[in-house]
Amino acid sequence: MNLNETSQQFLKDFTEKFVNDIITSVQNDAVTLIKEQLSRFNISGLLEEQINSVVIPFVNKELEQRLEEDVSQRLASVDVVTLINQHLINVIIPRTESLAREKISAEVLNKLNSINTAEIANQQAKTLIKNSISTLHFPDQSIPGRAIKTDSFTISGDNITGGVIKKFESTGIQDSARKCQVTILDQATVFENRLVARGLEIVGDTLFKGNLNIDGEISKDSTFVKKLTNTITDNFNQNYQENTFQSLSDKIIGYISQEGIDISLVKIGENLLINDDTLDSSITNSNLQTVGALKELQVIGETLLDQTLFVGGSRIGINTLNPEKAVDIWDQEVQIVAGKRQQDVAFFGTGRNQSLVIGTNNRDQLVINTDGSISIKTINIGKTTHSSGSRIPTDNRPIGCIVWNESPNIGTPVGWVSLGGARWAQFGIITG
């Protein structure tokens, strides 16, 4: 039997059972309803009502019709009980039964109308389908894969055994191999090709069969490197005596004495000591006594040249190691300093009780004395020259030059002014 025949038989059985269940349910409800309605009717009351409304009026009417006749004879010949019984059997009881049927039918119809048959049918169908499907047996290979709703369909891995899953993928696995590459056993896991990983941590003993190539560095602080270093050192110390080192050193020194050293091959770490004509930058200390002409010299820290020029702490000292200002020059006991006096004010002069002379052509032109006075032999103001003398000048000087009188007295001028052509005029006669 194929899936189509199974489905048709299932639908046929399901329909017949569904209809029979609906009919039975409705019949049971109707019987229950009829019993409830019959229990509500008062048969004795109905009979009493019919007697009062039908029987007694009928009897009264019959009696009235026969009053004209001989009452005594008529009454003697009439069997009232039989007449009443006949009327009950022929009229009252049939009418009562008919009335009861009409009322019961109306109540049953009203009750049936209030019953939601669609809901009853739906509920019966759900129950029947659920019971039928739970016991329905599908033949092997009768359900096509496209008929299964896979969105909510799950299968536990506990229910899968055997077989080969091709192109397997999960959140953390992508299988693109075309043949078996990994075999997992209780004793070992076998990889048929290279194992590539971003990191590898091995716990326990490890055996490498083949060459071990390391493209990277091994930490010098690792236990492996430390043990290897200690092993090599211990073996070396055991196999070589101290005289062996001495003998080797003597041979090396002897070779260097005879052959010399190719300085271009000497390295400090990974760098050549001398690269072409440049000393390696890692050389930071030396004890050089003589050097040639230096094109550039950059010094970090204090500098002393020939026990004379000192540079340090943003100051320059000549013949002193403790300059007081930016520039401090000593010549025997004389000190000359230059630097900052205060905000936006510079200072140039002596730092001690000493006069300062400024001159040209090895002559004293301006003298600043310790008391603050300034001595100047000649001073030019604009185009005029100012000087001093003890008497009126007689030489030819430019017009406007002034000679101040060095020996003033009452009646003598303060000074003289040149009029050009060796002519002079006095000015500022002193009066007493």
MOBELKA-V202546 format. One record per residue. N is the residue number from 1. RES is the residue in one small letter. SS is DSSP state (H for helix, E for strand, L for the rest). PSI is psi in whole degrees, -180 to 180 (none if undefined). BURIAL is b if it has 9 or more other ideal C-beta (glycine too) atoms within 8 Angstrom, else e. Layout:
# MOBELKA-V202546
n: [N & N]
res: [RES & RES]
ss: [SS & SS]
psi: [PSI & PSI]
burial: [BURIAL & BURIAL]
This chain:
# MOBELKA-V202546
n: [1 & 2 & 3 & 4 & 5 & 6 & 7 & 8 & 9 & 10 & 11 & 12 & 13 & 14 & 15 & 16 & 17 & 18 & 19 & 20 & 21 & 22 & 23 & 24 & 25 & 26 & 27 & 28 & 29 & 30 & 31 & 32 & 33 & 34 & 35 & 36 & 37 & 38 & 39 & 40 & 41 & 42 & 43 & 44 & 45 & 46 & 47 & 48 & 49 & 50 & 51 & 52 & 53 & 54 & 55 & 56 & 57 & 58 & 59 & 60 & 61 & 62 & 63 & 64 & 65 & 66 & 67 & 68 & 69 & 70 & 71 & 72 & 73 & 74 & 75 & 76 & 77 & 78 & 79 & 80 & 81 & 82 & 83 & 84 & 85 & 86 & 87 & 88 & 89 & 90 & 91 & 92 & 93 & 94 & 95 & 96 & 97 & 98 & 99 & 100 & 101 & 102 & 103 & 104 & 105 & 106 & 107 & 108 & 109 & 110 & 111 & 112 & 113 & 114 & 115 & 116 & 117 & 118 & 119 & 120 & 121 & 122 & 123 & 124 & 125 & 126 & 127 & 128 & 129 & 130 & 131 & 132 & 133 & 134 & 135 & 136 & 137 & 138 & 139 & 140 & 141 & 142 & 143 & 144 & 145 & 146 & 147 & 148 & 149 & 150 & 151 & 152 & 153 & 154 & 155 & 156 & 157 & 158 & 159 & 160 & 161 & 162 & 163 & 164 & 165 & 166 & 167 & 168 & 169 & 170 & 171 & 172 & 173 & 174 & 175 & 176 & 177 & 178 & 179 & 180 & 181 & 182 & 183 & 184 & 185 & 186 & 187 & 188 & 189 & 190 & 191 & 192 & 193 & 194 & 195 & 196 & 197 & 198 & 199 & 200 & 201 & 202 & 203 & 204 & 205 & 206 & 207 & 208 & 209 & 210 & 211 & 212 & 213 & 214 & 215 & 216 & 217 & 218 & 219 & 220 & 221 & 222 & 223 & 224 & 225 & 226 & 227 & 228 & 229 & 230 & 231 & 232 & 233 & 234 & 235 & 236 & 237 & 238 & 239 & 240 & 241 & 242 & 243 & 244 & 245 & 246 & 247 & 248 & 249 & 250 & 251 & 252 & 253 & 254 & 255 & 256 & 257 & 258 & 259 & 260 & 261 & 262 & 263 & 264 & 265 & 266 & 267 & 268 & 269 & 270 & 271 & 272 & 273 & 274 & 275 & 276 & 277 & 278 & 279 & 280 & 281 & 282 & 283 & 284 & 285 & 286 & 287 & 288 & 289 & 290 & 291 & 292 & 293 & 294 & 295 & 296 & 297 & 298 & 299 & 300 & 301 & 302 & 303 & 304 & 305 & 306 & 307 & 308 & 309 & 310 & 311 & 312 & 313 & 314 & 315 & 316 & 317 & 318 & 319 & 320 & 321 & 322 & 323 & 324 & 325 & 326 & 327 & 328 & 329 & 330 & 331 & 332 & 333 & 334 & 335 & 336 & 337 & 338 & 339 & 340 & 341 & 342 & 343 & 344 & 345 & 346 & 347 & 348 & 349 & 350 & 351 & 352 & 353 & 354 & 355 & 356 & 357 & 358 & 359 & 360 & 361 & 362 & 363 & 364 & 365 & 366 & 367 & 368 & 369 & 370 & 371 & 372 & 373 & 374 & 375 & 376 & 377 & 378 & 379 & 380 & 381 & 382 & 383 & 384 & 385 & 386 & 387 & 388 & 389 & 390 & 391 & 392 & 393 & 394 & 395 & 396 & 397 & 398 & 399 & 400 & 401 & 402 & 403 & 404 & 405 & 406 & 407 & 408 & 409 & 410 & 411 & 412 & 413 & 414 & 415 & 416 & 417 & 418 & 419 & 420 & 421 & 422 & 423 & 424 & 425 & 426 & 427 & 428 & 429 & 430 & 431 & 432]
res: [m & n & l & n & e & t & s & q & q & f & l & k & d & f & t & e & k & f & v & n & d & i & i & t & s & v & q & n & d & a & v & t & l & i & k & e & q & l & s & r & f & n & i & s & g & l & l & e & e & q & i & n & s & v & v & i & p & f & v & n & k & e & l & e & q & r & l & e & e & d & v & s & q & r & l & a & s & v & d & v & v & t & l & i & n & q & h & l & i & n & v & i & i & p & r & t & e & s & l & a & r & e & k & i & s & a & e & v & l & n & k & l & n & s & i & n & t & a & e & i & a & n & q & q & a & k & t & l & i & k & n & s & i & s & t & l & h & f & p & d & q & s & i & p & g & r & a & i & k & t & d & s & f & t & i & s & g & d & n & i & t & g & g & v & i & k & k & f & e & s & t & g & i & q & d & s & a & r & k & c & q & v & t & i & l & d & q & a & t & v & f & e & n & r & l & v & a & r & g & l & e & i & v & g & d & t & l & f & k & g & n & l & n & i & d & g & e & i & s & k & d & s & t & f & v & k & k & l & t & n & t & i & t & d & n & f & n & q & n & y & q & e & n & t & f & q & s & l & s & d & k & i & i & g & y & i & s & q & e & g & i & d & i & s & l & v & k & i & g & e & n & l & l & i & n & d & d & t & l & d & s & s & i & t & n & s & n & l & q & t & v & g & a & l & k & e & l & q & v & i & g & e & t & l & l & d & q & t & l & f & v & g & g & s & r & i & g & i & n & t & l & n & p & e & k & a & v & d & i & w & d & q & e & v & q & i & v & a & g & k & r & q & q & d & v & a & f & f & g & t & g & r & n & q & s & l & v & i & g & t & n & n & r & d & q & l & v & i & n & t & d & g & s & i & s & i & k & t & i & n & i & g & k & t & t & h & s & s & g & s & r & i & p & t & d & n & r & p & i & g & c & i & v & w & n & e & s & p & n & i & g & t & p & v & g & w & v & s & l & g & g & a & r & w & a & q & f & g & i & i & t & g]
ss: [L & L & H & H & H & H & H & H & H & H & H & H & H & H & H & H & H & H & H & H & H & H & H & H & H & H & H & H & H & H & H & H & H & H & H & H & H & H & H & H & L & L & H & H & H & H & H & H & H & H & H & H & H & H & H & H & H & H & H & H & H & H & H & H & H & L & L & L & L & L & H & H & H & H & H & H & H & L & L & H & H & H & H & H & H & H & H & H & H & H & H & H & H & H & H & H & H & H & H & H & H & H & H & H & H & H & H & H & H & H & H & H & H & H & L & L & H & H & H & H & H & H & H & H & H & H & H & H & H & H & H & H & H & H & H & L & L & L & L & L & L & L & L & L & H & H & H & L & L & L & L & L & L & L & L & L & H & H & H & L & L & L & L & L & L & L & L & L & E & L & L & L & L & E & L & L & L & L & L & L & L & E & E & E & L & L & L & L & E & E & E & L & L & L & L & L & L & L & L & L & L & L & L & L & L & L & L & L & L & L & L & L & L & L & L & L & L & L & L & L & L & L & H & H & H & H & H & H & H & H & H & H & H & H & H & H & H & H & H & L & L & H & H & H & H & H & H & H & H & H & H & H & H & H & H & H & H & H & H & L & L & L & H & H & H & L & E & E & L & L & E & E & L & E & E & L & L & E & E & L & L & L & L & L & L & L & L & L & L & L & L & L & L & L & L & L & L & L & L & L & L & L & E & E & E & L & L & L & E & E & E & E & L & L & E & E & E & E & L & L & L & L & L & L & L & L & E & E & E & E & E & L & L & E & E & E & E & E & E & E & E & E & L & L & E & E & E & E & E & L & L & L & L & L & L & E & E & E & E & E & L & L & E & E & E & E & E & E & L & L & L & L & L & E & E & E & L & L & E & E & E & L & L & E & E & E & E & E & E & L & L & L & L & L & L & L & L & L & L & L & L & E & E & E & E & L & L & L & L & L & L & L & E & E & E & E & E & E & E & E & L & L & E & E & E & E & E & E & E & L & L & L]
psi: [126 & -179 & -35 & -46 & -39 & -42 & -43 & -44 & -39 & -44 & -39 & -50 & -41 & -41 & -47 & -45 & -39 & -46 & -45 & -40 & -38 & -45 & -46 & -42 & -42 & -41 & -44 & -42 & -39 & -44 & -44 & -40 & -42 & -43 & -40 & -40 & -41 & -36 & -22 & -26 & 138 & 95 & -42 & -35 & -41 & -42 & -43 & -38 & -41 & -37 & -44 & -36 & -21 & -53 & -53 & -45 & -39 & -45 & -44 & -40 & -43 & -39 & -39 & -37 & -29 & 5 & -31 & -28 & -178 & 111 & -49 & -40 & -41 & -40 & -34 & -35 & -14 & 131 & 94 & -41 & -44 & -42 & -43 & -40 & -41 & -41 & -36 & -44 & -44 & -25 & -57 & -52 & -47 & -43 & -40 & -44 & -42 & -45 & -40 & -42 & -42 & -45 & -41 & -43 & -42 & -43 & -41 & -43 & -43 & -42 & -41 & -36 & -30 & -11 & 131 & 89 & -32 & -41 & -41 & -42 & -41 & -44 & -43 & -37 & -43 & -45 & -43 & -43 & -43 & -45 & -37 & -43 & -37 & -23 & 1 & 136 & 120 & 134 & 156 & 139 & 31 & -12 & 117 & 150 & -34 & -14 & -7 & 131 & 105 & -13 & -42 & 13 & 120 & 146 & 126 & 143 & -21 & -20 & 5 & 124 & 129 & 178 & 168 & 125 & 116 & 146 & 48 & 135 & 145 & -173 & -36 & 3 & 136 & 113 & 106 & 9 & 149 & -6 & 172 & 127 & -21 & 130 & 122 & 119 & 169 & -31 & -23 & 165 & 122 & 126 & 128 & -9 & -161 & 148 & 115 & 126 & 150 & -25 & 152 & 123 & 120 & 125 & 119 & -176 & 147 & 134 & 122 & 120 & 102 & -176 & 146 & 110 & 126 & 112 & 79 & -159 & 150 & 125 & 130 & -18 & -1 & 154 & -38 & -49 & -42 & -44 & -40 & -43 & -45 & -38 & -46 & -42 & -45 & -42 & -39 & -44 & -31 & -32 & -16 & 135 & 171 & -37 & -23 & -44 & -42 & -43 & -43 & -40 & -42 & -40 & -41 & -44 & -40 & -41 & -42 & -38 & -37 & -45 & -22 & -177 & 131 & 98 & -22 & -13 & -4 & 133 & 151 & 106 & -123 & -4 & 145 & 141 & -44 & 117 & 107 & -110 & 21 & 128 & 139 & 141 & -14 & -12 & 107 & -15 & 143 & 174 & 48 & 136 & -34 & 136 & 161 & -164 & 127 & 128 & -38 & 147 & 120 & 123 & 134 & 118 & -175 & 146 & 136 & 119 & 119 & 36 & 23 & -57 & 120 & 133 & 125 & 148 & 37 & 26 & 156 & 130 & 134 & 122 & 24 & 145 & 0 & 69 & 137 & -27 & -174 & -39 & 126 & 115 & 130 & 135 & 98 & -116 & -7 & 134 & 133 & 129 & 155 & 134 & -161 & 131 & -50 & -170 & 119 & 24 & 124 & 160 & 135 & 126 & -153 & 154 & 4 & -177 & 74 & 144 & 155 & 126 & 131 & 125 & 173 & 154 & 34 & 28 & 147 & 114 & -36 & 127 & 124 & 114 & 166 & -23 & 0 & -9 & 153 & 130 & 125 & 127 & -47 & 140 & 135 & 127 & 107 & -122 & 5 & 147 & 135 & 131 & -172 & 157 & 166 & -11 & 173 & 134 & 157 & -4 & 167 & 119 & 163 & 150 & 135 & -10 & 141 & 138 & 120 & 142 & 120 & -16 & 66 & 150 & 168 & 131 & -5 & 157 & 160 & -32 & -174 & 149 & 138 & 136 & 6 & 154 & 38 & 22 & 138 & 150 & 139 & 158 & 153 & 63 & 132 & 126 & 155 & none]
burial: [e & e & b & e & e & b & e & e & b & b & e & e & b & b & e & e & b & b & e & e & b & b & e & e & b & b & e & e & b & b & e & e & b & b & e & e & b & e & e & e & b & e & e & e & e & b & b & e & e & b & b & e & e & b & b & b & e & b & b & e & e & b & e & e & e & b & e & e & e & e & e & e & e & b & e & e & e & e & e & e & e & e & b & b & e & e & b & b & e & e & b & b & e & e & b & b & e & e & b & b & e & e & b & b & e & e & b & b & e & e & b & b & e & e & b & e & e & e & e & b & b & e & e & b & b & e & e & b & b & e & e & b & e & e & e & e & e & e & b & e & e & e & e & e & e & e & e & e & e & e & e & e & e & e & e & e & e & e & e & e & e & e & e & e & e & e & e & e & e & e & e & e & e & e & e & e & e & e & e & e & e & e & e & e & e & e & e & e & e & e & e & e & e & e & e & e & e & e & e & e & e & e & e & e & e & e & e & e & e & e & e & e & e & e & e & e & e & e & e & e & e & e & e & e & b & b & e & e & e & e & e & e & e & e & e & e & e & e & e & e & e & e & e & e & b & e & e & e & e & e & e & e & e & e & e & b & e & e & e & e & e & e & e & e & e & b & e & b & e & e & b & b & b & b & e & e & e & e & e & b & e & e & b & e & e & e & e & e & e & e & e & e & e & e & e & e & e & e & e & e & e & e & b & b & e & e & e & e & b & b & b & e & e & e & b & b & b & b & e & b & e & e & b & e & b & b & b & b & b & b & e & e & e & e & b & b & b & b & b & e & e & e & e & e & e & e & b & e & e & b & e & e & e & e & e & b & e & e & b & e & e & e & e & e & e & b & b & b & b & e & e & e & e & e & e & e & e & e & e & e & e & e & e & b & b & b & b & e & b & e & e & e & b & e & e & e & e & b & e & e & b & b & b & b & b & e & e & e & e & e & e & b & b & b & b & b & b & b & e & e & e & e & e & b & e & b & b & e & b & b & e & e]
